[in-house]
Amino acid sequence: MKKYRGEGFPLNRRSFLIGSAAAALAPAAARAFEVPETPRLLHRDYARVRKGFRTRLLQKGPAPDKYESLDPPEGAQRLFYRSGYGGELELTAWVSKYKRGPKRMPAVLFLHGGNALGHGHWRDMKTYVEAGFIVMMPSMRGENGQKGNFSGFYDEVDDVLSAAERLRHLPGVDRDRLFLAGHSVGGTLAMLGAMCSQNFKACAPMSGNPDAFRFFQRYPEDIRFDDDNPHEFEVRSALCYAQSFKCPVRITHGSEEVHFQDRSDLLVTRAKAGGVKIESAIVKGGHTSALPEEIAQSIRFFKA
């Protein structure tokens, strides 16, 4: 089994550079797919689109990141949830340890950065726990040696929704106060997940990339799908379905992540035009250094 060296956030390119896809910042792409200057806005509901579309994977295999054991970190316990067609995938999630009291507790489904679940991802979850939330952090298909094929922001959305159902039905969870958040790759998945379900009270994506065209221009080696079909990129792009959000949204990114600004602004403009309650903010710092404050702001947003 592949391991990380040391502790903390996984030291891979996605954890630090995800979204740095502007052509001026990126190396020459190995693939020749066309990156539109402005991805089109599609007015169909994203959840319905997913029911009629199945991604065509040209390469099947595990997620690309190195990984560590799925043994739970301090303060968490391991549980399993089922996802995939017919629930054929049994995947691991970590859930904060809590005591069930007379009142049900709000819960946060937090989606980790990168394409592997690591103990470093769990450290900032203490902030949610101290604020009175139950926290669940799921792994995705193909991650950490588990079954399933990595698809890059598509089939993983099914895992997000399945994990949310598992969290909703945990003893002591207030189903009316279920929140969705995520960082980096998890921030992108949080956007897409919030377009698929009415079960989330609010969503807080952090340093997620709403434009899959740009993301995969930066990381063409992660493309497993048919990149001759532009719609494969569109169904991975929150920007293309910005009016499909089904809960209030607050998107954030670090002040050093200037490459996110134009796409975040466009996402907000498109979503507001469709009646979505959405706001955005820039938090001082970089891709990982801004995260603690982004989490703190998400807590205030959820409690509001």
C-alpha positions as CSV (number, residue, x, y, z in Angstrom):
1,M,0.0,0.0,0.0
2,K,1.3,3.5,-0.9
3,K,1.8,5.8,2.0
4,Y,2.4,9.5,2.6
5,R,5.6,10.7,4.1
6,G,5.0,12.4,7.5
7,E,1.8,13.9,8.6
8,G,-0.4,16.9,7.8
9,F,-2.1,17.6,4.5
10,P,-1.1,15.1,1.7
11,L,1.9,16.6,-0.1
12,N,0.7,16.2,-3.7
13,R,0.1,18.7,-6.4
14,R,-3.7,18.7,-6.0
15,S,-3.6,19.8,-2.4
16,F,-1.6,22.9,-3.2
17,L,-2.2,23.8,-6.8
18,I,-5.7,22.6,-7.7
19,G,-7.5,25.1,-9.8
20,S,-4.3,26.9,-11.0
21,A,-5.5,26.3,-14.5
22,A,-5.1,29.7,-16.2
23,A,-3.1,29.1,-19.4
24,A,-0.5,31.7,-18.3
25,L,0.2,29.7,-15.2
26,A,-0.1,26.2,-16.5
27,P,2.4,24.0,-18.4
28,A,1.6,23.0,-21.9
29,A,-1.3,20.5,-21.8
30,A,-0.7,17.0,-23.1
31,R,-4.2,16.8,-24.4
32,A,-5.7,18.9,-27.2
33,F,-9.3,19.4,-26.1
34,E,-10.7,22.9,-26.6
35,V,-11.0,25.1,-23.5
36,P,-13.8,27.6,-24.1
37,E,-13.2,31.2,-23.1
38,T,-16.6,31.1,-21.4
39,P,-18.3,27.8,-20.9
40,R,-21.9,27.8,-21.9
41,L,-24.7,28.1,-19.3
42,L,-27.1,25.2,-19.6
43,H,-30.6,25.8,-18.3
44,R,-31.5,22.2,-17.6
45,D,-31.6,21.0,-14.0
46,Y,-28.3,19.3,-13.1
47,A,-29.9,16.5,-11.1
48,R,-32.1,15.5,-14.0
49,V,-29.2,15.7,-16.4
50,R,-27.3,13.2,-14.3
51,K,-30.2,10.8,-14.4
52,G,-29.9,10.7,-18.2
53,F,-26.2,10.8,-18.6
54,R,-23.5,8.2,-17.9
55,T,-19.8,9.2,-18.3
56,R,-17.8,7.2,-20.8
57,L,-14.5,6.2,-19.1
58,L,-11.8,5.3,-21.5
59,Q,-9.5,4.4,-18.6
60,K,-10.7,2.5,-15.6
61,G,-8.7,2.3,-12.4
62,P,-8.1,3.7,-8.9
63,A,-7.8,7.4,-7.9
64,P,-4.3,8.8,-8.8
65,D,-3.1,10.0,-5.4
66,K,-0.8,8.2,-3.0
67,Y,-2.7,7.2,0.2
68,E,-2.4,6.1,3.8
69,S,-4.4,3.8,6.0
70,L,-8.1,4.4,6.5
71,D,-7.8,3.7,10.2
72,P,-9.6,6.6,11.9
73,P,-7.6,9.5,13.4
74,E,-8.0,10.7,16.9
75,G,-11.5,12.0,17.6
76,A,-13.1,10.0,14.8
77,Q,-14.6,6.6,14.3
78,R,-14.8,4.6,11.1
79,L,-18.0,3.6,9.5
80,F,-19.1,2.3,6.1
81,Y,-21.6,3.5,3.5
82,R,-22.7,2.0,0.3
83,S,-22.7,3.7,-3.1
84,G,-22.6,2.9,-6.8
85,Y,-25.1,1.0,-8.9
86,G,-27.1,-1.2,-6.6
87,G,-24.9,-0.2,-3.7
88,E,-22.1,-2.5,-4.8
89,L,-19.4,-0.3,-3.4
90,E,-18.7,-0.3,0.4
91,L,-16.7,2.8,1.2
92,T,-15.2,4.2,4.4
93,A,-16.1,7.4,6.1
94,W,-14.9,9.0,9.3
95,V,-17.4,10.4,11.8
96,S,-16.7,12.6,14.8
97,K,-17.3,10.8,18.1
98,Y,-20.3,12.3,19.9
99,K,-22.7,11.5,22.6
100,R,-26.4,11.4,21.7
101,G,-28.3,13.9,23.8
102,P,-32.0,14.9,24.2
103,K,-31.7,17.3,21.2
104,R,-30.7,16.3,17.7
105,M,-27.4,17.9,16.5
106,P,-26.6,19.7,13.2
107,A,-24.2,17.8,11.0
108,V,-21.6,18.7,8.3
109,L,-20.6,16.5,5.5
110,F,-17.1,17.7,4.7
111,L,-15.4,16.6,1.5
112,H,-11.7,16.3,1.6
113,G,-9.1,17.8,-0.8
114,G,-7.1,15.7,-3.2
115,N,-8.0,12.2,-4.4
116,A,-7.2,10.3,-1.2
117,L,-8.4,10.6,2.4
118,G,-5.7,11.3,4.9
119,H,-5.4,12.0,8.6
120,G,-4.2,15.6,7.9
121,H,-7.6,16.3,6.3
122,W,-9.3,15.6,9.6
123,R,-7.4,18.1,11.8
124,D,-9.4,21.1,11.0
125,M,-12.7,19.2,11.6
126,K,-12.1,19.9,15.3
127,T,-13.4,23.4,14.7
128,Y,-16.8,22.1,13.6
129,V,-17.0,19.7,16.5
130,E,-16.2,22.4,19.0
131,A,-19.0,24.5,17.4
132,G,-21.5,21.7,18.1
133,F,-21.7,19.9,14.7
134,I,-21.4,16.2,14.0
135,V,-18.9,15.8,11.2
136,M,-18.6,13.1,8.6
137,M,-15.7,12.9,6.1
138,P,-16.2,10.3,3.4
139,S,-13.7,8.7,1.1
140,M,-14.7,8.2,-2.5
141,R,-14.6,5.3,-4.9
142,G,-11.2,4.2,-6.0
143,E,-9.5,6.1,-3.1
144,N,-7.1,4.5,-0.6
145,G,-7.1,1.1,-2.2
146,Q,-10.9,0.8,-2.3
147,K,-13.0,-0.6,-5.1
148,G,-14.5,1.6,-7.8
149,N,-13.2,3.6,-10.8
150,F,-11.9,7.1,-10.5
151,S,-13.9,9.4,-12.9
152,G,-12.9,12.9,-11.9
153,F,-15.8,14.9,-10.5
154,Y,-18.6,12.7,-11.9
155,D,-19.4,9.3,-10.4
156,E,-17.9,10.6,-7.2
157,V,-21.0,12.9,-6.9
158,D,-23.0,9.7,-6.3
159,D,-20.7,8.9,-3.4
160,V,-21.3,12.4,-1.9
161,L,-25.1,11.9,-2.1
162,S,-24.8,8.3,-0.6
163,A,-22.6,9.5,2.2
164,A,-25.1,12.3,2.9
165,E,-27.9,9.7,3.3
166,R,-25.7,7.7,5.7
167,L,-25.1,10.8,7.7
168,R,-28.8,11.9,7.7
169,H,-29.8,8.6,9.3
170,L,-27.2,8.5,12.1
171,P,-28.7,8.5,15.6
172,G,-28.9,12.0,16.9
173,V,-28.5,13.9,13.6
174,D,-31.0,16.7,12.9
175,R,-32.0,15.9,9.3
176,D,-33.2,19.5,8.9
177,R,-29.8,20.9,9.7
178,L,-27.5,18.9,7.3
179,F,-24.8,21.0,5.8
180,L,-22.3,20.4,2.9
181,A,-18.8,21.7,2.7
182,G,-15.5,20.8,1.1
183,H,-12.0,22.0,0.2
184,S,-10.2,21.8,-3.1
185,V,-11.3,18.7,-5.0
186,G,-13.9,18.4,-2.2
187,G,-15.0,22.0,-2.9
188,T,-15.7,21.2,-6.5
189,L,-17.7,18.1,-5.5
190,A,-19.6,20.1,-2.9
191,M,-20.8,22.5,-5.6
192,L,-22.0,19.6,-7.7
193,G,-23.5,17.8,-4.8
194,A,-25.5,20.9,-3.8
195,M,-27.1,20.9,-7.2
196,C,-28.4,17.3,-6.8
197,S,-30.2,17.2,-3.5
198,Q,-32.7,19.2,-1.5
199,N,-31.4,17.6,1.8
200,F,-28.7,20.2,2.4
201,K,-29.6,23.3,4.4
202,A,-26.6,25.2,3.0
203,C,-23.3,24.6,1.2
204,A,-19.8,26.1,1.7
205,P,-17.3,25.1,-1.1
206,M,-13.8,26.2,-0.3
207,S,-11.2,26.7,-3.1
208,G,-13.2,24.5,-5.4
209,N,-13.0,24.8,-9.2
210,P,-16.3,25.4,-11.0
211,D,-14.8,25.0,-14.4
212,A,-13.7,21.5,-15.4
213,F,-12.3,22.7,-18.7
214,R,-9.7,24.7,-16.9
215,F,-9.0,22.1,-14.2
216,F,-8.3,19.4,-16.7
217,Q,-6.2,21.7,-18.8
218,R,-4.0,22.0,-15.7
219,Y,-4.1,18.3,-15.0
220,P,-4.7,16.5,-18.3
221,E,-3.1,13.3,-16.8
222,D,-6.2,13.0,-14.6
223,I,-8.6,12.7,-17.5
224,R,-10.2,9.2,-17.6
225,F,-13.2,10.1,-19.7
226,D,-13.8,10.8,-23.4
227,D,-12.3,14.3,-23.8
228,D,-13.5,14.5,-27.4
229,N,-17.0,15.1,-26.0
230,P,-17.3,18.6,-24.5
231,H,-20.4,17.6,-22.5
232,E,-18.1,15.3,-20.4
233,F,-16.5,18.5,-19.2
234,E,-19.8,20.4,-18.8
235,V,-21.3,17.8,-16.5
236,R,-18.2,18.2,-14.2
237,S,-18.5,22.0,-14.2
238,A,-20.7,23.8,-11.7
239,L,-20.3,26.9,-13.9
240,C,-22.4,25.3,-16.6
241,Y,-25.3,24.5,-14.3
242,A,-25.0,27.5,-11.9
243,Q,-28.8,27.9,-11.6
244,S,-29.3,24.3,-10.3
245,F,-28.1,24.9,-6.7
246,K,-30.8,23.7,-4.3
247,C,-29.7,25.5,-1.2
248,P,-28.0,28.7,-0.2
249,V,-24.3,28.7,-1.1
250,R,-21.2,30.6,0.1
251,I,-18.1,30.0,-2.0
252,T,-14.6,31.1,-0.8
253,H,-11.0,31.0,-1.9
254,G,-7.7,32.3,-0.7
255,S,-6.4,35.7,-1.6
256,E,-3.4,34.1,-3.2
257,E,-5.6,32.0,-5.5
258,V,-6.2,34.8,-8.1
259,H,-6.9,32.2,-10.8
260,F,-10.3,31.5,-9.1
261,Q,-11.6,35.0,-9.2
262,D,-13.1,35.3,-12.7
263,R,-14.8,31.9,-12.6
264,S,-16.1,32.5,-9.0
265,D,-17.6,35.9,-10.1
266,L,-19.2,34.3,-13.2
267,L,-20.7,31.5,-11.1
268,V,-22.2,33.9,-8.6
269,T,-23.6,36.1,-11.4
270,R,-25.2,33.2,-13.2
271,A,-26.6,31.6,-10.0
272,K,-28.1,34.9,-8.8
273,A,-29.8,35.4,-12.2
274,G,-31.5,32.0,-11.6
275,G,-32.7,33.0,-8.2
276,V,-30.1,31.2,-6.2
277,K,-29.1,32.6,-2.8
278,I,-25.3,32.7,-3.2
279,E,-22.4,34.8,-2.0
280,S,-18.7,34.7,-2.3
281,A,-15.7,35.9,-0.2
282,I,-11.9,36.0,-0.5
283,V,-10.0,34.8,2.6
284,K,-6.5,35.9,3.3
285,G,-4.0,33.2,2.5
286,G,-3.2,30.4,0.0
287,H,-4.8,27.1,-0.9
288,T,-4.2,25.5,2.5
289,S,-3.3,28.5,4.7
290,A,-6.7,30.1,4.1
291,L,-8.6,26.9,5.1
292,P,-8.9,27.5,8.9
293,E,-10.5,30.9,8.4
294,E,-12.7,29.5,5.6
295,I,-14.0,26.8,8.0
296,A,-14.6,29.4,10.6
297,Q,-16.6,31.5,8.2
298,S,-18.6,28.5,7.0
299,I,-19.7,27.9,10.6
300,R,-21.0,31.4,10.9
301,F,-22.8,30.9,7.6
302,F,-24.4,27.6,8.7
303,K,-25.5,29.0,12.0
304,A,-27.0,32.0,10.3
